[in-house]
Every structure is written in structure tokens, then in C-alpha cells.
Amino acid sequence: MTHLRSNALICLGANQESTAGQPAQTLVSALLNMPRKGLRVRAISRFYATPSFPDNSAPEFVNAAVSVETLLSPPEILNVLHQIEQRFGRLREQRWGQRTLDLDLIAVG
């Protein structure tokens, strides 16, 4: 099946050191990995800090949002995002836990 080119909005976040380094460097490295996986980066927000939730004594999160262009379907995009998370040491052990990298697919259209 041929997919039409679409745009996707992805949110990024991290509050733990990864193989790439500190959270901001992890986000940069994740963004650099996206084109190799079929996600062409079109625009990136500024990086910003948010308190950890629900444990606000944990390190703050570094967050950003990115707009990408892709031929991938939404399930394929989600699979790619999970691959990138795993590359940077993401473990899915606790809901709302600390993260080396969190990539959320927000919208596709």
C-alpha cells in the first residue's frame, strides 16, 4: 500500500541521562535520528523545562515539540518512535516515571 505524505507532530521529553548524555543532548540526538527513520524534520520548538510529575522532587524534564513530514502510517511512526526511545535507553517500567527519552505522537494529518 502506498502512503501519502503527511505531517506529524511529536513531543519530546527527558529528565534522565542517556547514552547521548544529559537530557537536552538526548533530545538533540533523537532529533538527528528521525530523518534516518523516515521522519523529515520540518520545524522544532525551543527547548523548555517542566517540573517532574507526579514527583516534583525528581529532576525537571527538558521538553520540545517537532513537526515532521513522512510517508509512514501512524502505526509505523509510533514504531519508529519506540525504536528511537529504546536506542537511548528508555525502559517502560513505571507510568509517569523518570525517562531517558519520551517521544509522543500527538497528531498526524
N, C-alpha and C positions, 0 to 999 in steps of 0.2 A: 504494500500500500504506500502510495506517495503522500507525504505530508506537505501541507502548505507552510510557508514561512510564517512564523508567528512571533509575537513578543511575549516575554515573561518577566515578571517582577519577582525578585528573590531578595529576602532579608538575610543578613549575615550577623552572627554574634559569636563572641568568645570571651571567656574570663579565666581560662587556664592556659598555661604554657603548653605548646605542642612541639612537634618535631621541627616546625618552622621558626619557633621562638616565642616571643611574647604575643598576646592576643592581637595587637594591631598588625604585626608581621604575619601572623597566621591568616588574617583576613586578606592582606595583600597577596600572599601566596595562593590562597584559594581563588581569588580573582584571576590570577595569572594562569591557573589550571583550567578555568572554564572554557577558553577557546579551543583547547586540545580535546575537549569532550563534546564539542558541537554547540557550545553556547557563546555566541559572539557578543561581547560586552559593548553596549551602546552608551550607557551613562552610569555613573557611580555617584552616590551621595557622599557628603562629607562623613567622616567617622565621628561618632559621638558616644559618650559614656552614659550608661544607665545603671541604677542600683540592681544588685542581685535580688531575685525574688524566689521563694519567699524568705530566704535567709539573707537579710540585708547586711549581715556581718561578713559575708563572703566577698571576694573581690568583685569590683564593678565589671560589668560587661562592656566591651567595645563593640559597637554596632554600626551597620551601614546597610544600604539598600542598593541594588543594582538592577538595571534594565538590560535584558539580553534579547538577542534575535536568534531564532533556532528553527531547524526543520524537525526537531524531535517532538513527539507527542507528550502530553502531560505526564503519563506514567514513565516514559523514557527520561524526561527531565528529572523527575523525582529519583529515579535510579541513579542517574549521574550525580545528583547532589549527595546521595548517600555514599557513593564511591569516594567523592572528594572528602566528605566528613571522615570516612574511615582512614583515608590516607593521612590525615592529620590527627589520628588517634582518638576519634570520637567513640565513646562507649555509651550504649543506651541502657544504663542501669537504673536511673532514677529520673522520674518526671520532675521537671523544674530544678534539676541538679546543675552542678557546675559543668562547663563544657570547654573542650579544646576548640571545638568548632560546631556551630549550629547553622544550617542552611535551610531556610523555609521557603517553599514555593508558595507565593502569595496569590498570583494571578497569571493567567495565560489568555491571550486573545489576539 
